[in-house]
Amino acid sequence: MLDNISKDARGNVYAAMCPCRDLLDVLANKWSTLVIGALESGPQRFGQLKVRLQGVSPKVLSQTLKRLEGRNLLTRTVYAEVPARVEYELTALGHGASRPLKDLRDWVETNVTRAEPRP
């Protein structure tokens, strides 16, 4: 697929055909940003993430985890226990994405009142 994209479009998020846009779409999602932040401290189970990410539905959390796993941003490990235990953990790529996303989350928390919608 990348062979069909011009060299000018690769690695240029402003180019319409840049594959970067798909990854940007995944990372710019509110729940993706929050899941990555929640996993910065280490592996967590689905239930732990659900409690931490107040307001996320199980369906949206599941979809988000699958999207992040599909982009190699986190791993899903199933332990052969009864009942089965599943943990999610950031990959090296996910940890790399977590740094700028943490800066974004910090900025939002600091500036939320200054960016309130105008009447």
LOMAR-31688 format. One line per field, with one value per residue (C-alpha): x, z, y; residue number from 1; residue in three letters. Coordinates in nm, 2 decimals. Each point is the difference from the previous one (the first is absolute). Example, Ala and Ser with C-alpha at 12.3 -4.5 7.8 and 13.67 -1.06 7.14 Angstrom:
BEGIN
X = 1.23	0.14
Z = 0.78	-0.07
Y = -0.45	0.34
n = 1	2
res = ALA	SER
end
This chain:
BEGIN
X = 0.00	0.28	0.16	-0.30	0.04	0.23	0.31	-0.13	-0.30	0.18	0.07	-0.19	-0.32	-0.12	0.00	-0.34	0.14	0.25	-0.04	0.09	-0.36	-0.13	0.23	-0.07	-0.37	0.05	0.21	-0.22	-0.29	-0.10	-0.02	0.32	0.18	-0.15	0.07	0.36	0.03	-0.16	0.25	0.31	0.03	0.00	-0.22	-0.37	-0.31	-0.31	-0.19	0.27	0.00	-0.38	0.01	0.28	-0.16	-0.32	-0.28	0.14	-0.24	0.13	-0.06	0.20	0.28	0.02	0.01	0.26	0.22	-0.03	0.10	0.30	0.11	-0.05	0.24	0.26	-0.05	-0.09	0.01	-0.28	0.12	-0.23	0.11	-0.11	-0.18	-0.35	-0.17	0.23	0.19	0.07	0.24	0.07	0.34	0.16	0.26	0.32	-0.19	-0.29	0.24	0.14	-0.35	-0.08	0.26	-0.16	-0.35	0.09	0.10	-0.33	-0.20	0.20	-0.06	-0.38	-0.03	0.19	-0.19	-0.35	-0.15	0.17	-0.14	-0.36	-0.25	-0.11	-0.37
Z = 0.00	0.09	-0.34	-0.17	0.21	-0.13	0.19	0.07	0.18	0.23	0.34	-0.08	0.21	-0.21	-0.32	-0.07	-0.07	0.28	0.21	0.30	0.00	0.10	0.30	0.09	-0.01	0.25	0.24	-0.02	0.13	0.35	0.13	-0.16	0.17	0.33	-0.03	-0.09	0.30	0.24	-0.12	0.06	0.35	-0.11	-0.11	0.09	-0.05	-0.18	0.32	0.14	-0.31	0.00	0.36	-0.08	-0.32	0.15	-0.26	-0.25	-0.10	-0.02	-0.37	-0.07	0.23	-0.18	-0.34	0.12	0.14	-0.33	-0.21	0.22	-0.01	-0.38	-0.02	0.22	0.27	0.27	0.05	0.13	0.21	0.09	0.30	0.02	0.33	0.11	-0.05	-0.28	0.08	-0.28	0.04	-0.23	-0.01	-0.21	-0.25	-0.06	-0.28	0.24	0.26	-0.26	-0.08	0.36	0.05	-0.23	0.10	0.36	-0.09	-0.18	0.30	0.24	-0.23	-0.02	0.38	0.05	-0.27	0.01	0.16	-0.25	-0.29	0.10	-0.28	-0.06	0.06
Y = 0.00	0.24	-0.06	0.18	0.31	0.27	0.07	0.35	-0.14	-0.24	0.14	0.32	0.01	0.29	-0.21	-0.15	-0.35	-0.01	-0.33	0.22	0.12	-0.34	-0.01	0.36	-0.09	-0.28	0.21	0.31	-0.19	0.10	-0.36	-0.10	0.29	-0.09	-0.38	0.07	0.23	-0.26	-0.26	0.21	-0.13	-0.36	-0.29	0.01	-0.22	0.10	0.06	0.23	0.20	0.03	0.13	0.25	0.13	0.13	0.02	-0.24	-0.28	-0.36	0.00	0.31	-0.11	-0.33	0.16	0.25	-0.28	-0.20	0.31	0.07	-0.37	0.00	0.29	-0.16	0.26	-0.26	-0.37	-0.22	-0.29	-0.29	-0.21	-0.36	0.02	-0.07	0.24	0.13	0.31	0.26	0.29	0.29	0.17	0.27	-0.11	0.20	0.18	0.07	0.14	0.23	0.13	0.04	0.28	0.26	-0.12	0.07	0.35	0.04	-0.13	0.23	0.30	-0.07	-0.03	0.33	0.19	-0.15	0.31	0.24	-0.21	-0.01	0.06	0.35	0.09
n = 1	2	3	4	5	6	7	8	9	10	11	12	13	14	15	16	17	18	19	20	21	22	23	24	25	26	27	28	29	30	31	32	33	34	35	36	37	38	39	40	41	42	43	44	45	46	47	48	49	50	51	52	53	54	55	56	57	58	59	60	61	62	63	64	65	66	67	68	69	70	71	72	73	74	75	76	77	78	79	80	81	82	83	84	85	86	87	88	89	90	91	92	93	94	95	96	97	98	99	100	101	102	103	104	105	106	107	108	109	110	111	112	113	114	115	116	117	118	119
res = MET	LEU	ASP	ASN	ILE	SER	LYS	ASP	ALA	ARG	GLY	ASN	VAL	TYR	ALA	ALA	MET	CYS	PRO	CYS	ARG	ASP	LEU	LEU	ASP	VAL	LEU	ALA	ASN	LYS	TRP	SER	THR	LEU	VAL	ILE	GLY	ALA	LEU	GLU	SER	GLY	PRO	GLN	ARG	PHE	GLY	GLN	LEU	LYS	VAL	ARG	LEU	GLN	GLY	VAL	SER	PRO	LYS	VAL	LEU	SER	GLN	THR	LEU	LYS	ARG	LEU	GLU	GLY	ARG	ASN	LEU	LEU	THR	ARG	THR	VAL	TYR	ALA	GLU	VAL	PRO	ALA	ARG	VAL	GLU	TYR	GLU	LEU	THR	ALA	LEU	GLY	HIS	GLY	ALA	SER	ARG	PRO	LEU	LYS	ASP	LEU	ARG	ASP	TRP	VAL	GLU	THR	ASN	VAL	THR	ARG	ALA	GLU	PRO	ARG	PRO
end
